[in-house]
Amino acid sequence: MTHQDGEGFGGVNLSPHLHTDECNELIARLRQCHTEHNFLKFFGTCNDFDRAMRQCLKKERIENRERNKQHAIEVQRRLKEGPKERF
């Protein structure tokens, strides 16, 4: 896949609708750096942008995982309680 398809660095989907504004800004900066320094990127010119983007994506992933875990606990609790009304 190409960047236009949403596939990004390290196999992470970098589509804008999947990430926060903060991470989208870092993704845009990294892409801009890679465009401007298409040869120097191989020597670490864009590494700071890459590290910041990866840290932001990790923070998002951890927050999403925690939110999903809490939702799963709530669903399990409701299932154990049974229906509110008996038919």
C-alpha positions in Angstrom: 0.0 0.0 0.0 1.0 3.6 -0.4 0.6 6.6 1.8 -2.5 7.6 -0.1 -4.2 4.3 0.9 -3.7 5.1 4.5 -0.9 2.6 5.2 2.0 4.4 6.9 5.2 3.9 8.6 5.5 0.5 10.4 2.2 -0.8 9.1 0.2 1.7 11.1 -2.8 3.1 9.3 -2.2 6.9 9.3 -5.6 8.0 7.9 -6.6 11.3 9.5 -10.0 10.2 10.8 -8.4 7.6 13.0 -6.2 9.9 15.0 -6.3 13.0 17.2 -5.5 16.4 15.8 -2.2 16.3 17.7 -1.1 13.1 16.1 -2.3 14.2 12.7 -0.1 17.3 13.0 2.9 15.1 13.8 2.1 12.8 10.9 2.0 15.7 8.6 5.3 17.1 9.8 7.0 13.7 9.3 5.6 13.4 5.8 6.7 16.9 5.0 10.2 16.2 6.4 10.4 13.0 4.3 9.3 15.0 1.2 11.8 17.9 1.8 14.7 15.6 2.8 14.2 12.6 0.5 17.8 11.5 0.8 18.8 12.9 4.2 15.9 11.0 5.9 18.0 7.9 5.6 20.6 9.5 7.8 18.3 10.5 10.7 17.2 14.0 9.7 13.5 13.2 10.4 14.0 10.9 13.4 12.8 13.5 15.9 9.5 13.8 14.1 9.2 10.0 13.8 9.8 9.5 17.5 7.2 12.2 18.4 4.7 10.6 16.1 5.3 7.1 17.4 5.0 8.3 21.0 1.7 10.1 20.2 0.3 7.0 18.4 1.3 4.8 21.4 -0.5 7.2 23.8 -3.6 7.0 21.6 -3.4 3.2 21.4 -3.1 2.9 25.2 -6.1 5.3 25.8 -8.2 3.4 23.3 -7.3 0.0 24.9 -8.3 1.3 28.3 -11.5 2.8 27.0 -12.4 -0.5 25.3 -11.5 -2.5 28.4 -13.9 -0.3 30.5 -16.6 -0.7 27.9 -16.2 -4.5 28.0 -16.4 -4.6 31.8 -19.7 -2.6 31.6 -21.2 -4.9 28.9 -20.2 -7.9 31.0 -21.8 -6.4 34.1 -25.1 -5.7 32.2 -25.2 -9.2 30.8 -24.7 -10.7 34.2 -27.5 -8.6 35.6 -29.9 -9.8 32.9 -32.6 -7.9 31.2 -34.2 -5.0 33.0 -37.8 -6.1 32.2 -39.1 -9.7 32.3 -41.3 -10.6 29.5 
